[in-house]
Amino acid sequence: MPRYVNVALGQLGPIQRQHSRTQVVARLCALMREAHAVGAQLIVYPELALTTFFPRWYMQDEDEIDSFFEREMPSAATLPLFELAHKLGVGFYLGYAELAQEQGNKVRYNSSILVDRSGTIIAKYRKVHLPGHREHEPWRRFQHLEKRYFTPGRRFDVTPAFGGVVGMALCNDRRWAETYRVMGLQGVEMVLIGYNTPVHNAPAPQHDDLSLFHNQLAMQAGAYQNGCWVVGVAKAGVEEGVDSIGGSCIIAPSGELVARCLSKDDEMALARSDLDFCAVYQKTTFNFDLHRRPEAYAMIVQRKGLTLAADGTPWATAE
Ligand code: ING
């Protein structure tokens, strides 16, 4: 009997600064009801899905920054989503800005949670790859201050859920092969990834026309090279004057797209994902036990970047 998961894309259109959490949660609930109506057991929402993408602004006031973060999950504003999940039997992935307390200190993370079909949080992830910059860079049309506002996470875990093995990542994580491989080495069968991706990438504007292509390429590669399903969900459209891509999609272990959102607004799309389809790749082409050669990969963990050798060359010196 195939292990089907009916998974829905819960794409959001723009969230403007004045939109309240209550208004956004109502939109998330509407998407969940739509997903439930077509048989979904899981719906995936974007990164930072409760507020506008605030790292686009340089802020110095601590209270203003903290106003975009959640101190508790669920809170009074987000509880209706958990209650609906319980009522309908639809689990969800939700990205949000987390204000954590660690040894009495405030720590800010770019986080996501996995909630099961009873409405219970069963996993939390904290974004490992924080893109952008730390200091105010006025030359940019808009900032991308994730390195300023968030502390990076340090691990990619997987969770037994929805009849299979589920992993989580956030936005920029999807561009790095290591993200999928670390979870692939834990037997992941479905990776859930919310994102906010501006069309314009200030350091490399020549990439702007390729932003949707790169979005899909990265996730298709991750899916195929690890024999897993990948579900990518956008917060799309023009938020506070900044246009972000849509392109939410569900990708099979073959690397093929099986479902996609077509708009840049709130939109639900569905795919019936057979988790047993992972084996067609994980037990053959990407049978890690049979084919991988870790003894040749040491540099991947030993080096952060192009560690220049004494003579200025980055390449490994032959033994
Ligand atoms: N956003 C973007 C992302 O990785 C980015 C940042 C855009 C990096 C384009 C490089 C190129 O999709 C987030 N939130 O990570």
Boltz pocket constraint, residues with backbone or C-beta under 6 A from the ligand:
constraints:
  - pocket:
      binder: B
      contacts: [[A, 129], [A, 131], [A, 132], [A, 170], [A, 171], [A, 172], [A, 173], [A, 175], [A, 195], [A, 196], [A, 197], [A, 198], [A, 201]]
      max_distance: 6.0
